[in-house]
Every structure is written in C-alpha cells, then in structure tokens.
Amino acid sequence: MSKQHIRHVMRSEWRKTKKTPAQLLMMLIVPVVSVLFLSWCMCYVRVMVDKYHASVYLPDEKTADEIGAYLDEYYPYFDFVTGPVEEAEERLHEGKIDCALVVDNTSVRILYDSSVLTSSVALKDANDCANDLVYLLEGENYLLEAYDLYPESKPIDLSTDEEKLVNYFDQMAGLIGMILFLMMASNAMTLAAKTITGEKERQTFDSLVLCPAPLPKILLGKELVLMIEVFLSGLAGLIAAIAGMAIWYPDEFAMVRSAAGREPIWFLVILILLLTVTLVITGIFSIIGSAFAQAKKASLFSSAGMVLVSVAAILPNFIDKNLVRYIPVANWTPIIKHMGKNQIDLLPLLTALFAAAIIAGICMILSCGLWERTSE
C-alpha cells in the first residue's frame, strides 16, 4: 500500500510538473547553451595563447620583401611591412597585433602593450626574430651561410596522450562541473518553489492534509519527481559538454573516445557522479522549499543553497586531494582526473554516493518536519 501511495503521488506530481515542449526546451537549453558557451570560451583562450599576430616594420619595401622571403618560413605569424613607428603603436593599442618589431638604422625594438592581453609565445618569438634580423641586417651573405649550416628543425612533443588528457581534464572539468551544478541548482530552485512551496502559496496545502496518503509520502513523491528533472537537466548539460569537446577540441575528443572505448566503466562513473550531485542538490532545495509559504521568500534563501553548491565545487583547491574524492559534489574534478590516468577507484566514488544518499535522507526528514509544522 505504501508503494502504491508513492507511485500515485509521483504520477500526480509528474502531471503537475509536466512540461509543454517549449517549457521542456527552455529547462534543458539553459545548461546546454551555458556549457557550450563555456567550452567555446576556453577554446578561444587556448587558441589566443597558441596563435598570435605580429608585424615587423622595416625601412623600405625592398628590404621588407627580401627579409620576409628569408624569415616567413620560420615566423608564420609575422607580417613584414613598411611604415612609421606611429602606425605600429596605433595597431598595438587597438589590439590588432600582439607585438611589433620596428627596425631602423641603429636598433631593433620590440613593442607591445601590457594593458592588452599579449601572447607570451608572441614575445618569445619576437625576441628570436629580432636576433635573426640583427644577423640578417649585418650581412645578407653571412645569414645565408648561417642558415645553410643550420640542421632541419623538427619539433618533438614529449607529452603522452595520458598527460594531455589529464591536463585537459584539469582545465575543463572544474569549470564545466561548476556551471553544470549551478544550472542544476537553478532548476531545483524553480521546481521546488513551484511544487513544494507552491502548495502553500496556492493554498492547496490543506487539501493535501486530507489525502489518504500521509504528508511524508506526498513529499517523497514530490522529491523523486524533482530529482528526476534535476538529473535530466544535468545530463543534458553533460551531453552538451561532450558535443562542445567534439566541436572545439577534436584532438582531446579523439583521445577521450579512445580511452572510454577501452574503459566502458567511464560512463558508469560519470552517471554516478551526476546522481551524487542530484541527491545533494535535491535535498538542499527541498528543505528550502518546505521552510517557506511564499515562493519569493524561498527564492531569497535559495541563494544560500547556490553558495553551498559553489563552495562544495571548489573544495578540491583547498583540501587534500585524496580526501576530497570521498566528499559529494567536491569529488567531481579529482575523480575525473583519476579517470584520465586510468586510476578508477570505486570505493571513494561509492562512498560519496552513500554520503549523498544520507544527506538527501536527512534533508527529507527535516523537510517533513517543516511540512508537518505548517499543517499544525
């Protein structure tokens, strides 16, 4: 009989919260767009650091053409042009170039604007280019002979795929986790205000007291529906993160796909992490929703729930890395990094899930107490 009551309440609550196609799209589109935008921003920053635009200003066009013919191969992001130093300064201030080399009869000056974000790679290459320009301007034949003596250059990357993957996870997992958690918390806040606080605000709470099912079972049905919808919103954001990786990080995506193919347990680990977060978030916002009779007041205190989720997400930066794997929500980044190293340990993962279930249970008990206090 108890299970039948809970199933009946869940069906009832699901019908109440059932979304139209437009509402469902809006609920899921926020985490999807947020994660995609964050992935694009990180990709843009990485490209900006790796690639740049610089110019070499030479005294005349003949010199620019001759020197450019020699150095184009070695400095593909440099333009060899002519013009006054004022033009170089103007383009730097406008952010059109990262740095400029201005050559005159007595010196080679490297110009950059520290108030504009400048690629460190550009400054390093500018220094190398300045040295080559000095040799070249001292004597064309000397430089040609020097280049003939140079062996062919061949860059060799000593980092392994595992190291690249761990570095990528280190950069992206925390940020994507943070935005996912906040979007899940935002959906939980909205749904809790509508389905839990809303019963009091709409003055339908008294009719619930008269139902055959006791209040704790009604609240449990509401929380299960809330949990399902929060989990789905997180899953949508996670799928968006994977899509963003495939679009903007094709090399890393290929490594992740290859590693996940060898270790199918990756998918289970991610789902358990997402379920752990869902339990904690649902518990926090069910308490907030149960404590107030007006959605506006509940929304004000929901910011405290957001802060709790945010603090949990940044804990890995402040406490022992091994301990944090056992803490719900905070274990997201360290466990994903361990996945990249193929060091999957189910004990901390399941311990955090068990702790999240206990937190959700305690929150359920407190929420029931708050509801019963209202009924009195």
C-alpha distance (Angstrom), angle and dihedral (degrees) to the residues before:
residue distance angle dihedral
M1 . . .
S2 3.77 . .
K3 3.80 93.2 .
Q4 3.80 90.4 47.2
H5 3.81 90.3 54.1
I6 3.81 91.7 50.3
R7 3.82 92.6 47.3
H8 3.81 90.1 48.5
V9 3.82 91.3 50.3
M10 3.81 91.2 47.2
R11 3.80 92.0 51.3
S12 3.79 89.8 47.4
E13 3.80 93.1 48.3
W14 3.79 92.1 44.6
R15 3.81 89.2 55.0
K16 3.81 89.7 49.0
T17 3.79 93.3 50.6
K18 3.80 95.4 35.4
K19 3.77 107.7 134.0
T20 3.76 129.1 -137.5
P21 3.81 112.0 -126.4
A22 3.81 89.6 -98.8
Q23 3.83 93.3 49.8
L24 3.81 92.1 46.8
L25 3.78 90.0 49.5
M26 3.81 91.4 51.4
M27 3.82 91.9 48.1
L28 3.79 92.4 53.0
I29 3.79 99.6 34.1
V30 3.81 94.9 66.2
P31 3.83 96.6 64.4
V32 3.80 91.2 37.1
V33 3.81 95.0 53.2
S34 3.81 92.5 39.9
V35 3.80 93.7 53.3
L36 3.80 93.3 43.7
F37 3.80 90.8 50.0
L38 3.81 91.8 48.7
S39 3.81 91.2 49.3
W40 3.79 90.2 50.2
C41 3.82 91.6 49.3
M42 3.80 91.7 52.2
C43 3.79 90.6 47.4
Y44 3.81 90.6 49.9
V45 3.81 91.6 51.4
R46 3.79 92.2 49.7
V47 3.80 92.4 49.1
M48 3.80 90.6 47.0
V49 3.80 90.2 53.7
D50 3.81 94.8 45.6
K51 3.80 97.4 41.7
Y52 3.76 130.2 42.1
H53 3.80 144.1 160.4
A54 3.78 122.5 -119.2
S55 3.81 135.6 166.9
V56 3.80 134.8 -149.4
Y57 3.81 113.0 -150.3
L58 3.82 112.1 -153.7
P59 3.82 130.5 -175.1
D60 3.83 98.4 -109.8
E61 3.80 141.3 6.3
K62 3.82 94.7 -108.0
T63 3.78 91.7 56.1
A64 3.82 90.9 44.7
D65 3.81 91.8 52.4
E66 3.80 94.6 46.4
I67 3.79 96.3 45.2
G68 3.81 92.3 41.8
A69 3.82 89.6 54.5
Y70 3.82 89.5 56.2
L71 3.80 99.6 42.0
D72 3.82 104.9 32.8
E73 3.78 91.3 89.7
Y74 3.79 93.0 53.8
Y75 3.82 98.5 40.4
P76 3.83 107.8 35.7
Y77 3.83 93.6 168.1
F78 3.81 94.1 55.2
D79 3.81 125.3 93.1
F80 3.81 117.1 -152.9
V81 3.80 106.7 -147.2
T82 3.78 143.1 145.0
G83 3.75 127.5 -117.5
P84 3.80 145.0 109.2
V85 3.78 122.9 -67.2
E86 3.82 88.7 -112.8
E87 3.81 89.4 66.1
A88 3.80 91.1 53.1
E89 3.81 91.4 49.5
E90 3.80 92.0 48.6
R91 3.81 93.6 51.0
L92 3.80 90.3 47.8
H93 3.80 93.1 52.1
E94 3.81 90.4 48.2
G95 3.81 90.6 51.8
K96 3.82 93.6 -120.9
I97 3.82 91.6 127.7
D98 3.79 132.9 25.3
C99 3.77 96.3 -140.0
A100 3.80 141.7 -13.5
L101 3.79 135.5 -145.6
V102 3.80 113.4 -146.8
V103 3.80 114.5 -162.9
D104 3.80 123.1 -162.9
N105 3.79 134.8 157.7
T106 3.80 94.7 -78.0
S107 3.80 109.2 27.4
V108 3.79 150.9 16.3
R109 3.80 109.9 -132.7
I110 3.79 124.8 -164.1
L111 3.81 110.7 -148.3
Y112 3.81 126.1 -167.8
D113 3.79 137.0 153.9
S114 3.82 113.2 -123.8
S115 3.81 90.8 -165.4
V116 3.82 88.3 66.2
L117 3.81 120.1 64.9
T118 3.81 103.5 -100.6
S119 3.78 125.3 -167.5
S120 3.81 111.3 -114.1
V121 3.81 87.8 -147.5
A122 3.80 89.1 58.7
L123 3.81 92.1 54.5
K124 3.80 92.1 48.5
D125 3.81 92.3 49.3
A126 3.80 90.3 45.0
N127 3.80 90.0 56.9
D128 3.82 90.9 49.9
C129 3.79 91.0 46.8
A130 3.81 90.6 50.2
N131 3.82 90.2 55.4
D132 3.80 91.0 49.7
L133 3.80 90.4 48.7
V134 3.80 90.7 53.8
Y135 3.80 91.2 54.0
L136 3.78 91.8 43.8
L137 3.79 94.9 49.8
E138 3.80 91.9 47.1
G139 3.77 90.6 60.4
E140 3.76 135.5 -19.7
N141 3.80 94.4 -149.3
Y142 3.80 91.8 49.0
L143 3.80 91.0 55.2
L144 3.80 94.1 46.4
E145 3.78 90.3 52.1
A146 3.80 90.4 47.1
Y147 3.81 92.2 51.9
D148 3.79 90.2 49.6
L149 3.79 88.6 57.6
Y150 3.80 93.2 49.2
P151 3.82 113.5 99.0
E152 3.78 117.6 -129.6
S153 3.81 110.4 -82.6
K154 3.79 119.3 -127.4
P155 3.82 120.7 178.7
I156 3.81 114.3 -139.4
D157 3.81 120.6 -163.6
L158 3.82 108.9 -148.4
S159 3.81 95.0 -171.9
T160 3.79 117.5 105.4
D161 3.81 125.3 -132.9
E162 3.79 88.4 -108.3
E163 3.81 91.7 55.1
K164 3.81 91.4 47.5
L165 3.79 90.6 49.5
V166 3.81 93.7 49.1
N167 3.81 90.3 48.0
Y168 3.81 90.4 50.8
F169 3.81 92.0 48.6
D170 3.79 89.4 47.7
Q171 3.81 90.4 55.0
M172 3.79 99.2 41.3
A173 3.81 111.0 25.0
G174 3.81 96.2 70.6
L175 3.80 95.2 46.2
I176 3.78 95.2 44.3
G177 3.81 90.2 44.8
M178 3.80 91.1 51.6
I179 3.80 94.3 51.2
L180 3.83 91.2 43.8
F181 3.80 92.7 51.2
L182 3.79 93.2 47.5
M183 3.80 91.9 49.1
M184 3.82 90.8 48.4
A185 3.82 89.6 48.2
S186 3.81 90.4 48.9
N187 3.81 90.9 53.2
A188 3.82 90.6 45.5
M189 3.80 90.3 51.1
T190 3.81 92.0 51.4
L191 3.79 95.1 45.0
A192 3.82 94.4 44.5
A193 3.79 90.7 50.8
K194 3.80 89.8 50.4
T195 3.81 102.2 42.3
I196 3.83 103.4 28.7
T197 3.80 108.2 24.4
G198 3.80 89.1 31.6
E199 3.83 91.9 67.0
K200 3.81 89.4 63.9
E201 3.79 95.5 39.0
R202 3.82 92.1 50.6
Q203 3.83 89.0 45.6
T204 3.81 91.7 -123.8
F205 3.81 93.3 119.4
D206 3.82 93.3 92.5
S207 3.79 90.6 58.9
L208 3.81 89.7 53.8
V209 3.81 89.7 56.9
L210 3.81 88.6 58.8
C211 3.81 93.4 52.1
P212 3.82 118.7 110.1
A213 3.80 90.0 -120.5
P214 3.82 115.1 78.0
L215 3.80 119.3 -115.6
P216 3.85 95.7 -106.2
K217 3.81 90.3 57.9
I218 3.79 91.7 47.7
L219 3.79 90.5 50.5
L220 3.82 91.1 46.9
G221 3.80 89.6 54.3
K222 3.80 90.1 50.7
E223 3.81 92.0 48.7
L224 3.81 93.1 49.4
V225 3.80 90.3 53.2
L226 3.81 89.6 45.9
M227 3.80 89.9 50.6
I228 3.80 92.9 51.3
E229 3.79 93.6 51.3
V230 3.83 93.5 45.1
F231 3.81 90.3 49.2
L232 3.81 91.3 50.0
S233 3.81 92.1 50.9
G234 3.82 89.9 51.1
L235 3.80 91.1 47.4
A236 3.82 90.4 51.4
G237 3.81 90.2 52.3
L238 3.80 90.9 47.9
I239 3.80 91.7 52.0
A240 3.82 87.8 49.9
A241 3.82 89.6 52.9
I242 3.80 90.2 53.5
A243 3.81 90.4 47.7
G244 3.81 90.1 50.0
M245 3.79 89.7 51.2
A246 3.81 91.1 51.6
I247 3.82 91.5 49.8
W248 3.81 103.2 40.6
Y249 3.81 103.3 20.6
P250 3.82 104.5 39.4
D251 3.82 94.2 157.7
E252 3.81 93.7 51.5
F253 3.80 90.3 42.7
A254 3.80 90.2 54.7
M255 3.82 89.9 51.6
V256 3.83 92.4 47.1
R257 3.81 91.8 47.8
S258 3.79 91.4 49.0
A259 3.82 93.4 47.3
A260 3.81 93.0 44.3
G261 3.80 89.0 50.7
R262 3.80 89.5 56.8
E263 3.82 92.5 42.7
P264 3.84 109.6 38.4
I265 3.81 88.1 174.0
W266 3.83 86.3 79.6
F267 3.81 89.4 80.1
L268 3.81 91.9 51.8
V269 3.81 91.3 48.4
I270 3.81 92.4 52.2
L271 3.81 92.5 48.2
I272 3.83 91.5 49.4
L273 3.82 90.1 50.0
L274 3.80 89.9 50.3
L275 3.81 91.7 47.5
T276 3.83 90.1 49.9
V277 3.80 91.0 54.0
T278 3.82 90.8 45.7
L279 3.82 92.6 54.4
V280 3.81 93.1 50.8
I281 3.80 95.4 44.8
T282 3.81 93.1 45.8
G283 3.80 90.9 50.3
I284 3.81 94.1 49.3
F285 3.79 95.7 49.1
S286 3.80 95.2 41.3
I287 3.83 87.8 61.2
I288 3.80 91.6 48.2
G289 3.81 91.2 47.0
S290 3.81 92.5 48.5
A291 3.80 95.4 47.9
F292 3.80 97.9 63.1
A293 3.76 137.8 54.6
Q294 3.80 95.3 -154.6
A295 3.79 126.8 59.7
K296 3.82 91.8 -141.8
K297 3.80 92.4 59.3
A298 3.80 91.0 44.7
S299 3.81 89.8 52.0
L300 3.80 91.2 53.4
F301 3.79 91.9 54.9
S302 3.79 91.8 41.8
S303 3.80 87.8 78.2
A304 3.82 86.2 69.2
G305 3.80 88.0 57.3
M306 3.79 89.9 50.9
V307 3.80 89.8 51.9
L308 3.82 91.4 51.3
V309 3.79 91.3 51.8
S310 3.82 91.6 46.8
V311 3.81 93.2 48.7
A312 3.81 91.1 49.6
A313 3.80 90.6 50.6
I314 3.84 93.7 54.3
L315 3.82 96.5 43.1
P316 3.85 92.6 101.1
N317 3.82 88.0 71.1
F318 3.80 93.2 59.6
I319 3.80 110.5 33.3
D320 3.79 138.5 50.3
K321 3.79 111.6 -62.2
N322 3.82 94.1 -136.1
L323 3.80 94.2 49.1
V324 3.79 94.2 47.7
R325 3.82 91.0 63.0
Y326 3.80 88.4 71.8
I327 3.83 94.7 52.7
P328 3.84 117.6 91.9
V329 3.82 115.8 -116.0
A330 3.82 91.3 2.7
N331 3.81 90.0 68.4
W332 3.82 92.9 67.1
T333 3.83 98.7 91.8
P334 3.84 100.8 37.4
I335 3.81 93.3 47.6
I336 3.80 92.5 48.6
K337 3.82 89.4 49.5
H338 3.81 89.5 51.1
M339 3.80 88.0 51.2
G340 3.81 88.6 57.9
K341 3.82 88.2 54.4
N342 3.82 91.0 48.0
Q343 3.80 88.5 -117.8
I344 3.79 100.0 130.2
D345 3.80 111.4 169.3
L346 3.80 113.2 -177.5
L347 3.82 95.0 -166.2
P348 3.85 97.4 75.7
L349 3.80 90.4 38.1
L350 3.81 94.0 54.1
T351 3.81 91.6 39.3
A352 3.81 89.9 56.8
L353 3.82 90.1 47.1
F354 3.82 90.2 51.2
A355 3.82 90.4 48.1
A356 3.83 89.9 49.8
A357 3.82 90.0 51.2
I358 3.82 89.8 51.8
I359 3.82 90.7 48.8
A360 3.81 90.1 49.6
G361 3.83 90.3 48.5
I362 3.81 92.8 50.1
C363 3.80 89.9 47.6
M364 3.81 88.9 50.3
I365 3.83 91.3 53.4
L366 3.80 91.8 47.9
S367 3.80 91.4 46.6
C368 3.80 90.7 51.9
G369 3.79 89.7 51.3
L370 3.78 90.7 52.1
W371 3.81 91.2 49.0
E372 3.79 93.5 48.4
R373 3.80 90.0 48.6
T374 3.80 88.1 55.5
S375 3.81 91.3 50.6
E376 3.79 90.6 54.8
